[in-house]
Amino acid sequence: MNVRHLKAEPLEPRNPSKVNRYAWAPDILDRSNPFARILDLAPDAIIAVDIRKSIIFFNRGAEAAFGYSADEVRAKPLKLLFRGGLAGFHQGRIARLEASTDKAGAALERCELMGRRKDGSEFPAKISLSKIEFDGETVLSLMLQDVTSHAFTEERLRAALREKEVLLDEVHHRVKNNLQVITSLLGLQARSIKDSATRVKFDESRYRIQAMAILHEILDESPSLAEIDFADYIQRLVAHLVRSYGAIGRIRTRLRLDPLSCHRDVALPCGLIVNEVLSNALKYAFPGGKDGEVQVELRREPRGRVHLLIADNGIGLPRGCDWETSPTLGLRLVRTLARQIEGAMQVNSANGTAFSIVFRDGLRGGIR
Amino acid sequence: VRSEGRPADRILIVEDERITAADLEEVLKDLGYEVSAVISSGESAIREAERNPPDLVLMDIRGCCGNALTCRWFI
């Protein structure tokens, strides 16, 4: 049975000059002392050194971690156990620790460095260092944990996270492509329809799906998985709609967009609202091929709120049309989606039409 | 819409989603263009462009071939 406490030999009489003394160990580290036995059996490596950094206590955990027996390292320098000796320890901190007047052993330093085993192999170790005074003698104690498995687990977690991000990226790409295929299917179907009213319905459905596809296109390109550059989204959406309704050159677009981000769960319904309101304006606000202007404004408001304005200078909503009760699909969608994002909506039809909605950006734990 | 009496511009479509390609082809034809071919891979697109040079190639940068930018240099 190894004797892990390293009672000094030769143990010189207490010498206040502390010269020539090595491997002195206080009685409390004697194996017959129950405290020493508790330390001995602890699973973590526990090492004590005297003021000259010579090893005076080396428990079973330390034996397991380093491959040395307690006898082998008795009175040996501590630097034997670490890559680069004691250089890895922050010398300033050690000096501070040694100089501290805290006698209760509370003065503590923590560090991580590479332990070196008897066979030369190395392992990452987390170390807590404290100073204890025994009858005027200074003892430094090291509690040391082999964190190889932590490092391994961390690496595996990191790899799993990377894989998840790649997969999610692929999902966004697939969703975007699938939405594009749905759009194309509706396009192919629409072209075979002779009745123009029915055909228009197909086109409207197509634009709604394209509004969703544009969002996934941005997610596909963006490093963030949840946050959408909302100004970019609005810009692409408006350009797409003006093009789709053949309004380039006839309808001017005025965009005033604060750079801001939204959670995708807010951005999607919002994009669909823009799609409905703007489609409505492009279809009905400027009859007979009249010129005009549509305006979209995006303003950052305090406390994560966003103000979105979609306006046109056209003929306004038809007389008697109440946006809050109108049964048309477009306005029904606008009402439903506004409720979904808990948006406060106002419509002003005094001079053209202006839809204004205030909602939370959904970041920082807002609505989902 | 193309002006009459002038040969239509010829467009080569490179798209691996066949449905998307078919839709795109009809849209372009409606607009008066001629679609010279619909190809689903970058490599075949290079061969097709050499054999039958189009005026324009429509190709997704992040498409199936993964090397659309390289193809662009070849075509």
Interface residues (C-beta under 8 A of the other chain):
Chain A: H173 N177 Q180 V181 T183 S184 L185 G187 L188 R191
Chain B: E17 I19 T20 A22 D23 L24 E26 V27 D30 R62
